[in-house]
């Protein structure tokens, strides 16, 4: 364990609209139109701001998901949705996911910079490249480009967006000639209240981590174990340094799937009941998508065959997340469960993102352990049902963290970039 660190844990909430489990919509606190109800979004923003959380994240996939394993098959367009929440809050950061594969850099740069002004300097972009045939077909393509091509486009896309944001300050026109984009433009929007919108990166492939080290100020990581999280933390911090940046310039925030209750037994019962109320195919469908193999063909009471756990034959055409797959396979190799045992374990330990089932006090122990071990700068928390799970975080978890000196009592900064800089410094063991 490293020496105790200066600064506080950074806490975000990955909203996922209703919650991360498919049965979230069945909550008595929701109705059929909650996801487009202004009162629902006002409640989320007010709860996050009440206990000085750093940021709210909103995912986006430009296609309808499969309700057999997707908790939120329909997503709201994040910048429009957060633009409304920005008008009802003053301090919490608002992170919008947007694809570099299916957006135009000029239009997107202007849209996000406009949102940054609407929020008073609280916006961020979570950079993704998008995978899968469904989004591609929405844009008239048979499939997404190969993985390396997507990341080459992403790198150039980010550079163009950066240049355009800088043009808003300098007044000079951007003249860009690249492999994917030809741009002669200058934004009409004034420069950002926080310099430029904050950049987050989500993706655990080698190309994704390299992009994070070069440009990201936050990484939405997928880590199932503390040891692997420490390894990833040090890798990205080194990549930042090799790009001429300070390791403190990039904050590592893994996702953490939550089921919380007043006792561990109650939390497990809550998790089981929510899983049981979801589609019967949820676990198998999610696992199949994550590992790139039809898990329904596996023998439930046998260990995973070695050929299933091997790296994809062609990572370029693998349709899942390489980062998620790497975490899942590492977990399976470490515990060697049968398929049935693994599917049951994922109710409590997570799949792709780590899971936590227990009490707020136990969760505070977990956060403190990973934080002081140099595995994280904070977490992106993902409640099973957002309607009541967020209240437990802000009313029970945050006060415990404050008593331990791990979280602030009030906002001392206003922009999202300032929130992140006021977070913990990188421990020396990661340098």
C-alpha positions as CSV (number, residue, x, y, z in Angstrom):
1,X,0.0,0.0,0.0
2,X,1.2,3.5,-0.8
3,X,1.5,6.4,1.6
4,X,-1.9,8.1,2.2
5,X,-2.6,10.5,-0.6
6,X,-3.4,14.2,-0.7
7,X,-6.8,15.3,-2.1
8,X,-10.1,13.5,-2.3
9,X,-11.6,10.6,-4.2
10,X,-13.3,11.7,-7.4
11,X,-16.9,10.4,-7.6
12,X,-19.0,10.2,-10.7
13,X,-22.3,8.5,-11.5
14,X,-22.8,6.6,-14.7
15,X,-26.4,7.4,-15.1
16,X,-27.4,4.7,-17.7
17,X,-30.8,6.4,-17.7
18,X,-32.7,4.0,-15.3
19,X,-30.0,1.8,-13.9
20,X,-27.6,-0.9,-15.0
21,X,-29.9,-3.9,-14.7
22,X,-32.7,-4.6,-17.1
23,X,-35.3,-4.8,-14.3
24,X,-34.6,-1.3,-13.2
25,X,-37.7,0.0,-15.1
26,X,-39.9,-2.0,-12.8
27,X,-39.1,0.2,-9.8
28,X,-42.2,1.6,-8.1
29,X,-40.5,5.1,-8.3
30,X,-40.6,5.1,-12.1
31,X,-43.2,5.2,-14.8
32,X,-43.2,4.5,-18.5
33,X,-42.0,8.0,-19.4
34,X,-39.5,8.6,-16.6
35,X,-36.6,8.6,-19.0
36,X,-38.0,11.7,-20.8
37,X,-39.6,13.3,-17.7
38,X,-37.9,16.6,-16.8
39,X,-38.8,15.9,-13.1
40,X,-36.7,12.6,-13.2
41,X,-33.7,14.4,-14.6
42,X,-34.1,17.3,-12.1
43,X,-34.1,14.8,-9.3
44,X,-30.9,13.2,-10.5
45,X,-29.1,16.5,-10.9
46,X,-30.3,17.8,-7.6
47,X,-29.2,14.6,-5.7
48,X,-25.7,14.7,-7.3
49,X,-25.3,18.4,-6.5
50,X,-26.6,18.0,-3.0
51,X,-23.6,16.0,-2.0
52,X,-21.1,17.7,-4.2
53,X,-20.4,14.8,-6.6
54,X,-17.9,15.5,-9.3
55,X,-19.8,14.5,-12.4
56,X,-22.7,12.7,-14.1
57,X,-22.0,10.5,-17.1
58,X,-24.5,9.7,-19.8
59,X,-23.8,6.9,-22.3
60,X,-24.8,6.9,-25.9
61,X,-25.1,4.3,-28.6
62,X,-26.5,5.5,-31.9
63,X,-28.8,2.5,-32.2
64,X,-31.5,0.7,-30.3
65,X,-30.1,-2.0,-28.0
66,X,-31.2,-5.6,-27.5
67,X,-33.5,-5.6,-24.4
68,X,-32.5,-9.2,-23.7
69,X,-29.2,-7.9,-22.2
70,X,-29.2,-4.1,-22.5
71,X,-30.5,-2.4,-19.4
72,X,-31.3,0.7,-21.4
73,X,-32.0,-0.2,-25.1
74,X,-32.9,3.4,-25.9
75,X,-30.6,6.3,-25.1
76,X,-31.2,10.0,-25.0
77,X,-28.8,12.2,-26.9
78,X,-26.4,13.2,-24.1
79,X,-25.6,16.9,-25.0
80,X,-29.3,17.8,-25.4
81,X,-30.3,15.9,-22.2
82,X,-27.4,17.4,-20.2
83,X,-28.2,20.8,-21.5
84,X,-31.5,20.7,-19.7
85,X,-29.9,19.4,-16.4
86,X,-27.2,22.1,-16.7
87,X,-30.0,24.7,-16.3
88,X,-31.2,23.1,-13.0
89,X,-27.7,22.7,-11.4
90,X,-24.7,24.9,-10.8
91,X,-21.6,22.8,-10.0
92,X,-21.8,19.1,-11.0
93,X,-19.9,18.1,-14.1
94,X,-21.9,16.7,-17.1
95,X,-20.1,14.2,-19.3
96,X,-21.6,13.3,-22.7
97,X,-20.5,10.2,-24.6
98,X,-20.1,10.8,-28.4
99,X,-18.8,8.6,-31.1
100,X,-15.8,9.6,-33.3
101,X,-17.1,7.1,-35.9
102,X,-20.5,8.5,-36.4
103,X,-20.1,12.3,-35.8
104,X,-18.6,15.2,-37.8
105,X,-15.8,17.0,-35.9
106,X,-16.8,20.5,-36.9
107,X,-20.5,20.1,-35.9
108,X,-19.6,18.2,-32.7
109,X,-16.9,20.7,-31.6
110,X,-19.4,23.5,-31.9
111,X,-22.2,21.5,-30.2
112,X,-20.1,20.6,-27.2
113,X,-18.5,24.0,-26.9
114,X,-22.0,25.5,-27.0
115,X,-23.0,23.0,-24.2
116,X,-19.9,24.1,-22.2
117,X,-21.2,27.7,-22.3
118,X,-24.7,26.6,-21.3
119,X,-23.3,24.7,-18.3
120,X,-20.8,27.4,-17.2
121,X,-17.8,25.3,-18.0
122,X,-19.0,21.9,-16.7
123,X,-19.0,19.8,-19.9
124,X,-16.9,16.9,-20.9
125,X,-16.7,14.5,-23.8
126,X,-16.4,10.8,-23.2
127,X,-14.6,9.6,-26.4
128,X,-15.8,6.3,-27.9
129,X,-15.3,4.8,-31.3
130,X,-18.6,2.7,-31.4
131,X,-18.7,-1.0,-32.2
132,X,-21.3,-3.3,-33.7
133,X,-23.4,-3.6,-36.8
134,X,-26.6,-1.9,-35.5
135,X,-25.1,1.6,-35.3
136,X,-23.4,1.1,-38.7
137,X,-26.7,0.2,-40.4
138,X,-28.3,3.3,-38.9
139,X,-25.8,5.3,-40.9
140,X,-26.2,3.2,-44.1
141,X,-23.1,1.1,-43.6
142,X,-23.0,-2.7,-43.5
143,X,-20.7,-2.7,-40.5
144,X,-18.3,-0.5,-38.5
145,X,-14.8,0.0,-39.8
146,X,-12.0,-2.2,-38.5
147,X,-10.8,-1.5,-35.0
148,X,-7.5,0.1,-36.0
149,X,-9.2,2.3,-38.6
150,X,-11.7,3.4,-36.0
151,X,-8.9,4.5,-33.6
152,X,-6.9,6.2,-36.4
153,X,-10.1,8.2,-37.2
154,X,-10.6,8.8,-33.5
155,X,-7.1,10.2,-33.0
156,X,-7.5,12.6,-36.0
157,X,-11.1,13.5,-34.9
158,X,-9.8,14.6,-31.4
159,X,-7.0,16.6,-32.9
160,X,-9.4,18.5,-35.2
161,X,-11.9,19.1,-32.3
162,X,-9.0,20.4,-30.2
163,X,-7.9,22.8,-32.9
164,X,-11.4,24.0,-33.4
165,X,-11.8,24.7,-29.7
166,X,-8.5,26.6,-29.8
167,X,-9.8,28.6,-32.8
168,X,-12.6,29.9,-30.7
169,X,-10.0,31.6,-28.5
170,X,-7.5,32.6,-31.1
171,X,-9.9,33.7,-33.8
172,X,-7.8,31.9,-36.4
173,X,-9.2,29.6,-39.0
174,X,-8.4,25.9,-38.8
175,X,-6.9,24.5,-42.0
176,X,-6.6,20.7,-41.6
177,X,-5.6,18.1,-44.2
178,X,-5.6,14.5,-42.9
179,X,-6.4,11.0,-43.8
180,X,-10.1,11.2,-42.7
181,X,-10.9,14.9,-42.6
182,X,-10.4,18.1,-44.6
183,X,-11.4,21.1,-42.6
184,X,-11.3,24.9,-43.2
185,X,-13.4,26.3,-40.4
186,X,-13.5,28.5,-37.3
187,X,-16.1,28.1,-34.6
188,X,-18.7,30.8,-34.0
189,X,-18.8,30.0,-30.3
190,X,-16.7,32.0,-27.7
191,X,-13.9,30.2,-26.0
192,X,-14.7,27.8,-23.1
193,X,-15.1,29.0,-19.6
194,X,-12.8,26.2,-18.5
195,X,-10.3,26.6,-21.3
196,X,-11.8,23.8,-23.3
197,X,-14.3,21.0,-22.5
198,X,-12.8,18.1,-20.5
199,X,-11.9,14.9,-22.4
200,X,-12.6,11.4,-21.1
201,X,-11.7,8.2,-22.8
202,X,-13.5,4.8,-22.5
203,X,-11.8,1.7,-24.0
204,X,-9.2,-0.8,-22.7
205,X,-7.5,-1.8,-26.0
206,X,-3.8,-0.8,-26.5
207,X,-4.9,1.9,-29.0
208,X,-7.5,3.2,-26.5
209,X,-5.0,3.4,-23.7
210,X,-2.5,5.2,-26.0
211,X,-5.2,7.8,-26.9
212,X,-6.0,8.2,-23.2
213,X,-2.3,8.8,-22.3
214,X,-2.0,11.4,-25.1
215,X,-5.2,13.5,-24.6
216,X,-7.6,12.3,-21.9
217,X,-8.1,14.0,-18.6
218,X,-10.1,11.2,-17.3
219,X,-10.4,7.4,-18.2
220,X,-13.6,5.5,-17.7
221,X,-11.9,2.2,-17.1
222,X,-13.1,-1.4,-16.7
223,X,-11.3,-3.2,-13.9
224,X,-12.4,-6.3,-12.0
225,X,-9.5,-6.7,-9.5
226,X,-7.4,-4.4,-7.6
227,X,-4.1,-5.8,-8.9
228,X,-5.2,-5.4,-12.5
229,X,-6.5,-1.9,-11.7
230,X,-3.1,-0.9,-10.3
231,X,-1.4,-2.3,-13.4
232,X,-3.7,-0.3,-15.7
233,X,-3.4,2.9,-13.5
234,X,0.4,2.8,-13.7
235,X,0.3,2.1,-17.5
236,X,-1.9,5.1,-18.3
237,X,0.1,7.4,-16.0
238,X,3.3,6.3,-17.8
239,X,1.7,6.9,-21.2
240,X,0.7,10.4,-20.1
241,X,4.3,11.1,-19.0
242,X,5.7,9.7,-22.3
243,X,3.4,12.2,-24.1
244,X,4.9,15.1,-22.2
245,X,2.1,15.4,-19.7
246,X,2.0,15.1,-15.9
247,X,0.6,11.9,-14.5
248,X,-1.8,14.1,-12.5
249,X,-3.3,15.4,-15.8
250,X,-5.2,12.1,-16.3
251,X,-7.6,10.7,-13.6
252,X,-8.5,7.0,-13.6
253,X,-12.1,6.2,-12.8
254,X,-13.2,2.6,-13.2
255,X,-16.9,1.7,-13.3
256,X,-18.4,0.0,-10.3
257,X,-21.7,-1.8,-10.5
258,X,-23.6,-1.4,-7.2
259,X,-26.4,-3.1,-5.2
260,X,-26.5,-1.5,-1.8
261,X,-28.6,-2.1,1.3
262,X,-28.4,-1.8,5.1
263,X,-26.9,-5.4,5.5
264,X,-24.9,-7.5,3.1
265,X,-27.7,-10.2,3.2
266,X,-30.3,-7.6,2.1
267,X,-28.0,-6.3,-0.6
268,X,-27.5,-9.8,-2.0
269,X,-31.3,-10.4,-1.9
270,X,-31.8,-7.1,-3.7
271,X,-29.3,-8.1,-6.4
272,X,-30.8,-11.6,-6.8
273,X,-34.4,-10.3,-7.0
274,X,-33.5,-7.7,-9.7
275,X,-31.6,-10.3,-11.7
276,X,-34.5,-12.8,-11.4
277,X,-37.0,-10.1,-12.5
278,X,-35.0,-9.4,-15.6
279,X,-35.0,-11.3,-18.9
280,X,-34.1,-14.9,-18.5
281,X,-31.5,-14.5,-21.3
282,X,-29.8,-11.5,-19.8
283,X,-26.7,-13.1,-18.3
284,X,-26.1,-15.4,-21.3
285,X,-26.7,-12.7,-23.8
286,X,-24.4,-10.2,-22.1
287,X,-21.7,-12.8,-21.7
288,X,-22.0,-13.8,-25.4
289,X,-21.7,-10.2,-26.5
290,X,-18.8,-9.5,-24.1
291,X,-16.6,-12.5,-25.0
292,X,-17.5,-12.9,-28.7
293,X,-18.8,-16.4,-28.4
294,X,-22.4,-17.8,-28.1
295,X,-22.4,-18.7,-24.5
296,X,-25.7,-20.6,-24.9
297,X,-23.7,-23.4,-26.5
298,X,-21.5,-23.9,-23.5
299,X,-22.1,-26.7,-20.9
300,X,-23.3,-24.9,-17.8
301,X,-21.7,-27.3,-15.4
302,X,-18.3,-27.4,-17.1
303,X,-15.4,-24.9,-17.0
304,X,-14.9,-22.5,-19.9
305,X,-13.1,-24.3,-22.7
306,X,-9.7,-22.9,-23.5
307,X,-10.6,-22.1,-27.0
308,X,-13.3,-19.7,-25.7
309,X,-10.8,-17.9,-23.4
310,X,-8.1,-17.4,-26.0
311,X,-7.7,-14.0,-27.6
312,X,-10.0,-13.3,-30.5
313,X,-8.6,-14.7,-33.7
314,X,-8.9,-11.3,-35.3
315,X,-9.1,-8.3,-32.9
316,X,-9.9,-6.1,-35.8
317,X,-13.3,-7.6,-36.4
318,X,-14.1,-8.5,-32.7
319,X,-17.4,-6.7,-32.0
320,X,-17.2,-6.5,-28.2
321,X,-15.0,-4.3,-26.0
322,X,-11.4,-5.7,-25.8
323,X,-11.0,-4.1,-22.4
324,X,-14.2,-5.8,-21.0
325,X,-13.1,-9.1,-22.5
326,X,-9.6,-8.9,-21.1
327,X,-11.1,-8.3,-17.6
328,X,-13.6,-11.1,-17.9
329,X,-11.1,-13.7,-19.1
330,X,-8.6,-12.7,-16.4
331,X,-11.4,-13.2,-13.7
332,X,-12.3,-16.6,-15.2
333,X,-8.7,-17.8,-15.3
334,X,-8.1,-16.8,-11.8
335,X,-11.1,-18.6,-10.2
336,X,-11.7,-21.4,-12.9
337,X,-15.5,-21.5,-12.3
338,X,-18.0,-23.5,-14.3
339,X,-20.1,-21.5,-16.6
340,X,-23.1,-21.7,-14.2
341,X,-20.9,-20.6,-11.3
342,X,-19.5,-17.7,-13.2
343,X,-22.9,-16.4,-14.2
344,X,-24.0,-16.5,-10.6
345,X,-20.8,-14.8,-9.5
346,X,-21.4,-11.9,-11.9
347,X,-24.5,-11.0,-9.9
348,X,-22.2,-9.9,-7.1
349,X,-18.7,-9.3,-8.6
350,X,-19.7,-7.6,-11.9
351,X,-19.0,-8.5,-15.5
352,X,-16.7,-6.2,-17.5
353,X,-17.0,-3.5,-14.8
354,X,-16.5,-4.7,-11.3
355,X,-19.5,-5.3,-9.1
356,X,-20.1,-4.5,-5.4
357,X,-22.9,-5.9,-3.3
358,X,-23.0,-4.8,0.3
359,X,-23.5,-1.9,2.7
360,X,-22.5,1.7,2.3
361,X,-19.9,1.2,5.0
362,X,-18.4,-1.8,3.2
363,X,-18.4,0.2,-0.1
364,X,-16.5,3.0,1.7
365,X,-13.9,0.4,2.8
366,X,-13.6,-0.8,-0.8
367,X,-13.1,2.7,-2.2
368,X,-10.6,3.6,0.5
369,X,-8.6,0.4,-0.1
370,X,-8.4,0.9,-3.9
371,X,-7.7,4.6,-3.5
372,X,-4.8,4.3,-1.1
373,X,-3.4,1.2,-3.0
374,X,-2.9,3.4,-6.1
375,X,-5.5,1.6,-8.2
376,X,-7.8,4.5,-8.8
377,X,-8.3,8.3,-8.6
378,X,-12.0,7.7,-8.0
379,X,-14.9,5.6,-9.3
380,X,-17.7,6.0,-11.7
381,X,-20.5,4.4,-9.7
382,X,-23.4,2.6,-11.5
383,X,-26.4,1.8,-9.2
384,X,-28.6,-1.2,-10.2
385,X,-31.7,1.1,-10.0
386,X,-30.8,4.7,-10.2
387,X,-34.1,6.0,-8.8
388,X,-33.2,4.8,-5.2
389,X,-29.6,3.8,-5.6
390,X,-28.4,7.3,-6.1
391,X,-30.0,8.5,-2.9
392,X,-28.1,5.8,-0.9
393,X,-24.9,7.0,-2.4
394,X,-25.4,10.7,-1.6
395,X,-27.2,10.2,1.8
396,X,-25.2,7.3,3.2
397,X,-22.0,6.6,1.3
398,X,-20.7,10.2,0.9
399,X,-21.1,11.1,4.6
400,X,-18.9,8.1,5.5
401,X,-16.3,9.1,3.0
402,X,-16.3,12.7,4.4
403,X,-15.8,11.4,8.0
404,X,-12.8,9.5,6.7
405,X,-11.3,12.6,5.1
406,X,-11.8,11.1,1.6
407,X,-14.4,13.5,0.2
408,X,-15.1,17.3,0.3
409,X,-17.9,18.8,2.3
410,X,-18.8,21.5,-0.2
411,X,-17.8,22.5,-3.7
412,X,-14.6,24.5,-3.6
413,X,-14.4,24.7,-7.4
414,X,-16.9,25.4,-10.2
415,X,-15.8,24.0,-13.5
416,X,-15.4,20.3,-14.1
417,X,-11.7,20.7,-15.0
418,X,-11.2,22.4,-11.6
419,X,-13.0,19.6,-9.8
420,X,-10.7,17.0,-11.4
421,X,-7.5,19.0,-10.6
422,X,-8.7,19.3,-7.0
423,X,-8.9,15.5,-6.7
424,X,-6.2,13.3,-5.5
425,X,-2.6,13.6,-6.6
426,X,-1.0,10.5,-8.2
427,X,0.8,8.3,-5.7
428,X,4.6,8.1,-6.1
429,X,4.4,4.4,-6.7
430,X,2.6,5.1,-10.0
431,X,5.2,7.5,-11.4
